[in-house]
Amino acid sequence: MAEVYTHMTMSLDGYIADPEDGTGELFGWYGAGDVTVPSADERWSFQVDANSAAMLRETLSGAGALVCGRRLFDLTDGWDDSHPIGAPVVVVTHNAPQDAAKRPRTTFVGGVAEGIARAKEIAGEKDVSIASADIARQALDMGLVDEVCISLVPVLLGEGIPYFTDLTGAPHRFDDPVVIQGERVTHLRYRVRR
Amino acid sequence: MAEVYTHMTMSLDGYIADPEDGTGELFGWYGAGDVTVPSADERWSFQVDANSAAMLRETLSGAGALVCGRRLFDLTDGWDDSHPIGAPVVVVTHNAPQDAAKRPRTTFVGGVAEGIARAKEIAGEKDVSIASADIARQALDMGLVDEVCISLVPVLLGEGIPYFTDLTGAPHRFDDPVVIQGERVTHLRYRVRR
């Protein structure tokens, strides 16, 4: 059965990027080990510790579709229609880009609930990953998220773009997490309590 | 050798209390198990899981002095001069209370650096615990903290009083943590990188 989860790398003070979208202080763990994990796009691979490698391989093999917002889509130029996670992408936006037809593995939909429903159809038996914090927050408030995954990095940024903000349905409660300690990161996987 | 550490129970979105200083959603772990850990004040004890019990016993036996701000002192009425951690308290405040003389185990000092220095003298070979978030933040920015401890609770509060805010010296970087998983809490202990 497909699970809907959100996964972000976060600082101890809750930021997923610095104020200029920089992730240098946060993404060190993707290169902090000596195990190579290939992504679905041959141009990219990860070089992580063994524990993080196991987690990444599970994520990569389980992903059936990815949901993101228009901001992340624009920042990454839609990953050239080839997201490293190896799954089709569903973009929540009110304005599909003009070159949408040239992106056969990307779907554009108008709302969060519709985006997740579409992603579940695409994913089938596999999981749906939410890759944008603003979509994750809205989906959480709508009760559409099964798991919240946080790769917690041992740094305080002081300022930046928060993972969780503007929640309208809080408090949101979770089960105790599955914890995987890696190099320069603590992976925490929380199941949402209904 | 005395260590200076700060320890708070924190939500996944970084809050140590709700906007009204309530800790109901956060402090559940202090009563979530079947192991009784007596505090230094016989009126109080903790009822926690075995892992949290070991952590709490170590904290209680290691504490040589506690530093807090005037706000927490007022909220708790100075713990009746008998903090559950069993150590003398140093309060950072510009105005000592009128009944200061009736509180033989409480010291009042005017600044954060002075407060920590005084606490280290009192603690001797034991540790100094910083119990107020605003003092912790200032001490961290001044390079006076050896360890940051977070008891991370599986809840998103959505709003409240943050552990880490208004940092002036960020980014602050830490070693990978010691992780202890308890019932309704993940204890994370980070050593500050110099």
Interface residues (C-beta under 8 A of the other chain):
Chain A: L12 D13 G14 E25 L140 V148 I150 L152 P154 V155 L156 L157 G158 E159 P162 Y163 F164 T165 L167 T168 G169 A170 P171 H172 R173 F174 D175 D176 P177 V179 Q181 E183 R184 V185 T186 L188 Y190
Chain B: L12 D13 G14 E25 L140 V148 I150 L152 P154 V155 L156 L157 G158 E159 P162 Y163 F164 T165 L167 T168 G169 A170 P171 H172 R173 F174 D175 D176 P177 V179 Q181 E183 R184 V185 T186 L188 Y190
